[in-house]
């Protein structure tokens, strides 16, 4: 399985991953056995791919969208997921950092940008849990998400359910997407 080494430092890999260093890069803190170098450490994997789904908006936010844009409360969501996995050899848990910018509402003639920065964990059987801030037109909010990634050959198919909460109401979303495991 061929993988490309991007850098020796995870933070630099995250920064370069955001600007497109590779679509999926492996960054070695220590050496990984697949690289033909002795095992015994951690490594970072970067992947990115499209996300799409449905968002349901409640509360004052839904009232505002109806009044000001004649839109809602159910919106399509399209965007991109940038994921950074922090793997520890022989551990059944992987650390995650995810950045997910989305555009909501295009089917209703509105553009509602939303972005989440999440930190979480993925288990050995590919269940994940993450939390973090969300920024949208209704302000800053807290996101809590749970999901599972299905693997079909080298294709990863993540499916997530998220709840975003702030003082203007709750947003519920179901999203799915894909990226290639190289």
Phi, psi and omega in degrees: 000113182278133176225150180258134176271127185262309182207173177267348186242127182302319182298317178296325178295321178297313181297311181291328176298323179294333179258012171089038178306308171206167178286335177203110183239149174249130181243124185264122166279312171242182184269139181260143185300331180292342178274000180078019181238147184308144183280178172120048179193211181236159175211160183242137178242134177247131174221157180209150178183174183290152174228143175210160180172203184228140179235134176247122184255136180236174171073206181300326179298317178295319178298317179296317179297321179293313183292312188274332186236357186051048185223156171103183002270001180253129184230148169284158177225130176226139179186208185218143177246129173251120184236138178234118180257137177246101186265141175241126182305137178068010177261146180267006181236138177242133174282145182231144165230126183231138173240124186227096172275137180227153170244125181251153166085009184297330179291344178255009178077020177236155176242111181242097180287146178211141178217137179237144172240113189241148174232133182195198183226149172236135180275171179297335178263019171073021168275144180223155178220134180211154177222158176165178182284153174232140177238126179214185180294340178271005176111197180268145184213174177252134179250136172233128183223148175225145181192181179220140175255124177264142181243129176234100186061237179266005181266128173262132180236089180282140174232126184227147171245131182227150172237127178245127186232131167211188186286356178260358178137184179252149171237131177248137179220149169236123180231156175215165181190202180196153170203160182265137173265116183261000000 
